[in-house]
Structures are given as structure tokens and as C-alpha cells.
Amino acid sequence: MELVDLSDFSTEFTWALDAGTLFEGLTPGPGYGAGSKITTDRFRAIHPLPFPNGDLLIKDHSSPAVRVSACGERIWGNPRIFHHSSEFGPEGDIWIPAIKIPASVPWSGGDLTDDSIVRLTPQGEIKEEYSVSRLLLENGYEWLLSGMGGEKDSDPIHMNDIQPVMTEGTAWRRGDLLVSIRHRSAVFLFRPSTGKILWLKTGPWVFQHDIDIVGDGQVVIFDNAMNPKLMPVPEGRFNRVLHVDLGSNAVEAYQPEAFAAAEIRTVHEGLADQMPDGRILVEEENFGRIIVLNADGSVAAEYINGADDGMVYRLGWSRYMSQAEGDALRAALEAVSCDE
């Protein structure tokens, strides 16, 4: 795991992660296969979350979560099954998708993959949990949960991002959550204090990943714009970044010609972060590429996750940090001594 300076792609710090040791005694979820265990050669740290002191929260898809020190030692492990994004909320707790077992909703299609929104403390304790399927039912969205797929659809939600609202606004309140559910091509605004879904929209994005706040009532969504059920990918289809106004529901694509010219087309996963200077960083996860686009759509920088063996390896939801955030983390890491 590396902290990389985007100005020259130099590695500022490396966390040495022995996943086999760090996850010892913790059992992965169904996505790993029955009877399997987490090993270093198979583990992908998905959307690692750095703490201010240089610790990391790490997990794979369908795995427990572990807090690791800058020296690579396990501080704690939570045995629940987590996946996809990890983000700090305004109170310093962590909002993270999990799978609720057993499911909170009876399901005729077999074992329902019941995604839940979890608030995890920095000490690894679950403080709050909300079943997404239960939220949809209780907020009048039964049609979205059960009316858009076949009877054997056991994964109708597939939540892949939780984005906490950090400041008060006219469209939301501090502590609200923006949530992305891929298998319904939908995003919604949820208020944990009331249990209410305040806003929900399906499409025009298709199997999206990643929702980020860029202003009061303004978000950007990484639109994969393709459904793996319709393979091969149609000619001329590329990923998009969509700007969405929650007040008017207006949707506008950011530089679609640039995405086509750069042939950005990850079918699964992927993310985009808008940078303070107007540029946008895109992770094309399936092809191991990070690309930075200028405001005019030209390519500012490109990184390929290649290795000495000549192979290009998939990424794991890279996290963009501002200059100030990166400098603070680097300073904390420089103060760490792992020789004691």
C-alpha cells in the first residue's frame, strides 16, 4: 500500500501489509468462497482509509475490516463482512457498507444479499446499522427493491458507496448520507437521525460507482455506463462522470469527448475525484490505470499499475487526498518509528 505524490508519481510511504497475518482468525464472506481464508497473494485492499496518525483501515470485498498501524501491525479486527467504500463522517466515525446476515427481509429468490449501512467507531465497534432493503421498503420503494428483477435475483441492491455530508447545506444536513446502489442504477440521500430517504434518483447512469459531493446540493457520479449482462461492451461506449443537481434533478456529463478519446471504459468498479483546481482524477480499475484530465479535457497525467514481471495489475479504489491532507499524513508518517 503506497502514498503517492501526484506531482511526479513518487512513492512517499509504503505500508507493508501481510494480509495472511493481519486477518488471521477472521473469516471472509461468501464472495471469497466457502471455506476460504484471506491470504496475502489474493488480498486486495479496497478503498483503504488512512487515520490521521498513519494507521489504515483495510478490507477486501466481502471481508472483515482491520485497523493496521503504519508499521503493519494489527490494532483491531471487526469480523463482520464489509465491502466497497470507507469514509469518515463528520463525527470521526467510519461509514462503510456491510452485509447483514441473516437478511432482515424474507426473500423468495434464495439468500438475499442484504447490504447494510454501518457506522463503525475508530475502535472498531459498530455504533449504528441500517438495512438498505428495509430502508427501501419503509420509505415507499418496494417497487425499486423487488419490482425490477426476476424472482431469483438474490443481489438486488449491491451498495457500493456511502458518502457522508460533512457540512450543513440547503439540500441536506450535516450527517446525512449519499448512497449508491449499483444493481438498481440508483442513488439516494438518507438521514440516519430520522430513518428517511429524502431524495432518490434512478439513471440515466448505468451500474454506477462512486458519488461525491462538489457543492451544496451538487454531486458527481462515476457512471460505468455499461451493464455486464450486455457483453461485449457496445462499440463507442465509455465511462462518464455526471454532474447532478439534487434540486432540479438536472444531469450533465463532464467532458464526454475526453473520456472517449482516452478510452476510459472499466466495466466494474472505478471512481472519479474532482480536484480543487478543476481537474478530475479517474481510476479505470479493471485496466490498472489512473488518469488525470484537465478542465479542458486534455490528459494531464497517466499512471499504469505495472510490475517488474511485465503484468498490469488491477487497482483497489485509490483514494485522492488534497495537498493539505497528503502533507499532514506524510508528516504523521515521518514521525513514526517502526524499529522500536
TACORVEN-V956887 format. One record per residue. N is the residue number from 0. RES is the residue in three letters. D_LAST is the distance of its C-alpha to the last C-alpha in Angstrom with 2 decimals. Layout:
N & RES & D_LAST
N & RES & D_LAST
//
This chain:
0 & MET & 21.63
1 & GLU & 22.08
2 & LEU & 22.59
3 & VAL & 25.68
4 & ASP & 27.59
5 & LEU & 31.23
6 & SER & 32.68
7 & ASP & 31.89
8 & PHE & 30.05
9 & SER & 26.96
10 & THR & 23.65
11 & GLU & 21.29
12 & PHE & 18.36
13 & THR & 18.00
14 & TRP & 16.60
15 & ALA & 16.25
16 & LEU & 18.21
17 & ASP & 19.12
18 & ALA & 21.97
19 & GLY & 23.06
20 & THR & 19.91
21 & LEU & 19.51
22 & PHE & 23.19
23 & GLU & 23.50
24 & GLY & 26.09
25 & LEU & 27.32
26 & THR & 30.79
27 & PRO & 31.98
28 & GLY & 35.35
29 & PRO & 38.77
30 & GLY & 37.92
31 & TYR & 35.79
32 & GLY & 38.65
33 & ALA & 39.39
34 & GLY & 37.02
35 & SER & 34.51
36 & LYS & 30.73
37 & ILE & 28.19
38 & THR & 26.93
39 & THR & 24.83
40 & ASP & 27.91
41 & ARG & 30.00
42 & PHE & 27.76
43 & ARG & 28.42
44 & ALA & 26.30
45 & ILE & 29.27
46 & HIS & 29.05
47 & PRO & 25.28
48 & LEU & 24.74
49 & PRO & 21.89
50 & PHE & 20.85
51 & PRO & 20.61
52 & ASN & 16.82
53 & GLY & 16.45
54 & ASP & 16.61
55 & LEU & 19.53
56 & LEU & 22.40
57 & ILE & 23.65
58 & LYS & 26.71
59 & ASP & 29.47
60 & HIS & 33.15
61 & SER & 34.11
62 & SER & 30.67
63 & PRO & 28.46
64 & ALA & 25.93
65 & VAL & 22.15
66 & ARG & 19.66
67 & VAL & 16.56
68 & SER & 13.38
69 & ALA & 12.84
70 & CYS & 10.26
71 & GLY & 13.22
72 & GLU & 12.74
73 & ARG & 15.93
74 & ILE & 16.30
75 & TRP & 20.01
76 & GLY & 22.98
77 & ASN & 26.60
78 & PRO & 29.09
79 & ARG & 31.96
80 & ILE & 33.18
81 & PHE & 32.44
82 & HIS & 33.53
83 & HIS & 34.08
84 & SER & 32.95
85 & SER & 30.23
86 & GLU & 30.78
87 & PHE & 29.80
88 & GLY & 32.84
89 & PRO & 33.83
90 & GLU & 32.28
91 & GLY & 28.80
92 & ASP & 29.43
93 & ILE & 29.54
94 & TRP & 32.90
95 & ILE & 32.84
96 & PRO & 35.60
97 & ALA & 35.71
98 & ILE & 38.33
99 & LYS & 40.17
100 & ILE & 41.01
101 & PRO & 43.75
102 & ALA & 45.44
103 & SER & 46.99
104 & VAL & 50.20
105 & PRO & 52.59
106 & TRP & 53.04
107 & SER & 55.82
108 & GLY & 54.04
109 & GLY & 51.64
110 & ASP & 48.10
111 & LEU & 47.49
112 & THR & 44.17
113 & ASP & 43.84
114 & ASP & 41.34
115 & SER & 39.93
116 & ILE & 38.38
117 & VAL & 35.25
118 & ARG & 33.45
119 & LEU & 29.87
120 & THR & 27.70
121 & PRO & 24.11
122 & GLN & 23.31
123 & GLY & 25.20
124 & GLU & 28.48
125 & ILE & 31.88
126 & LYS & 33.77
127 & GLU & 36.88
128 & GLU & 38.50
129 & TYR & 41.75
130 & SER & 43.56
131 & VAL & 44.90
132 & SER & 47.95
133 & ARG & 48.76
134 & LEU & 48.38
135 & LEU & 50.78
136 & LEU & 53.30
137 & GLU & 53.19
138 & ASN & 53.56
139 & GLY & 56.60
140 & TYR & 55.05
141 & GLU & 56.18
142 & TRP & 57.93
143 & LEU & 54.66
144 & LEU & 52.81
145 & SER & 55.59
146 & GLY & 58.43
147 & MET & 57.07
148 & GLY & 56.28
149 & GLY & 57.74
150 & GLU & 57.73
151 & LYS & 55.06
152 & ASP & 52.50
153 & SER & 49.44
154 & ASP & 47.05
155 & PRO & 49.14
156 & ILE & 46.38
157 & HIS & 43.27
158 & MET & 41.37
159 & ASN & 39.03
160 & ASP & 37.98
161 & ILE & 37.54
162 & GLN & 37.50
163 & PRO & 37.13
164 & VAL & 39.39
165 & MET & 37.35
166 & THR & 40.29
167 & GLU & 43.82
168 & GLY & 46.66
169 & THR & 50.31
170 & ALA & 49.65
171 & TRP & 46.82
172 & ARG & 44.76
173 & ARG & 41.10
174 & GLY & 39.46
175 & ASP & 41.99
176 & LEU & 40.85
177 & LEU & 42.23
178 & VAL & 42.21
179 & SER & 43.15
180 & ILE & 44.85
181 & ARG & 45.43
182 & HIS & 48.07
183 & ARG & 50.38
184 & SER & 49.72
185 & ALA & 49.24
186 & VAL & 47.04
187 & PHE & 47.34
188 & LEU & 46.31
189 & PHE & 45.27
190 & ARG & 44.99
191 & PRO & 42.86
192 & SER & 44.32
193 & THR & 47.78
194 & GLY & 47.24
195 & LYS & 49.51
196 & ILE & 49.51
197 & LEU & 50.84
198 & TRP & 51.41
199 & LEU & 51.41
200 & LYS & 52.55
201 & THR & 53.05
202 & GLY & 53.29
203 & PRO & 54.33
204 & TRP & 50.85
205 & VAL & 50.50
206 & PHE & 47.42
207 & GLN & 45.27
208 & HIS & 41.49
209 & ASP & 39.63
210 & ILE & 41.20
211 & ASP & 39.96
212 & ILE & 41.32
213 & VAL & 42.68
214 & GLY & 44.89
215 & ASP & 46.73
216 & GLY & 48.36
217 & GLN & 47.36
218 & VAL & 45.15
219 & VAL & 44.59
220 & ILE & 44.51
221 & PHE & 43.44
222 & ASP & 46.57
223 & ASN & 46.28
224 & ALA & 50.11
225 & MET & 50.55
226 & ASN & 50.82
227 & PRO & 49.64
228 & LYS & 52.80
229 & LEU & 54.83
230 & MET & 53.51
231 & PRO & 53.86
232 & VAL & 52.85
233 & PRO & 56.08
234 & GLU & 56.72
235 & GLY & 55.72
236 & ARG & 53.36
237 & PHE & 50.05
238 & ASN & 47.36
239 & ARG & 47.96
240 & VAL & 46.27
241 & LEU & 48.57
242 & HIS & 48.81
243 & VAL & 50.13
244 & ASP & 51.75
245 & LEU & 51.53
246 & GLY & 54.57
247 & SER & 56.98
248 & ASN & 55.30
249 & ALA & 55.87
250 & VAL & 53.84
251 & GLU & 53.44
252 & ALA & 51.73
253 & TYR & 49.43
254 & GLN & 50.57
255 & PRO & 51.80
256 & GLU & 53.17
257 & ALA & 49.73
258 & PHE & 48.29
259 & ALA & 51.24
260 & ALA & 50.97
261 & ALA & 47.28
262 & GLU & 48.12
263 & ILE & 45.41
264 & ARG & 46.17
265 & THR & 43.36
266 & VAL & 45.12
267 & HIS & 42.16
268 & GLU & 39.30
269 & GLY & 38.80
270 & LEU & 38.19
271 & ALA & 39.05
272 & ASP & 37.58
273 & GLN & 39.74
274 & MET & 38.03
275 & PRO & 38.88
276 & ASP & 41.05
277 & GLY & 43.23
278 & ARG & 41.75
279 & ILE & 40.73
280 & LEU & 37.89
281 & VAL & 38.89
282 & GLU & 36.93
283 & GLU & 39.39
284 & GLU & 37.23
285 & ASN & 39.47
286 & PHE & 39.65
287 & GLY & 36.08
288 & ARG & 37.17
289 & ILE & 36.22
290 & ILE & 39.03
291 & VAL & 39.45
292 & LEU & 43.05
293 & ASN & 44.52
294 & ALA & 46.79
295 & ASP & 49.77
296 & GLY & 48.55
297 & SER & 47.60
298 & VAL & 44.37
299 & ALA & 41.72
300 & ALA & 38.96
301 & GLU & 38.32
302 & TYR & 35.35
303 & ILE & 35.74
304 & ASN & 32.87
305 & GLY & 33.65
306 & ALA & 31.63
307 & ASP & 31.95
308 & ASP & 34.19
309 & GLY & 36.74
310 & MET & 36.43
311 & VAL & 36.11
312 & TYR & 33.97
313 & ARG & 34.45
314 & LEU & 32.27
315 & GLY & 30.96
316 & TRP & 32.13
317 & SER & 30.32
318 & ARG & 29.56
319 & TYR & 30.97
320 & MET & 29.27
321 & SER & 31.11
322 & GLN & 30.06
323 & ALA & 28.93
324 & GLU & 26.95
325 & GLY & 25.31
326 & ASP & 24.51
327 & ALA & 22.92
328 & LEU & 20.73
329 & ARG & 19.76
330 & ALA & 18.87
331 & ALA & 16.65
332 & LEU & 14.85
333 & GLU & 14.57
334 & ALA & 12.72
335 & VAL & 9.93
336 & SER & 6.62
337 & CYS & 5.67
338 & ASP & 3.80
339 & GLU & 0.00
//
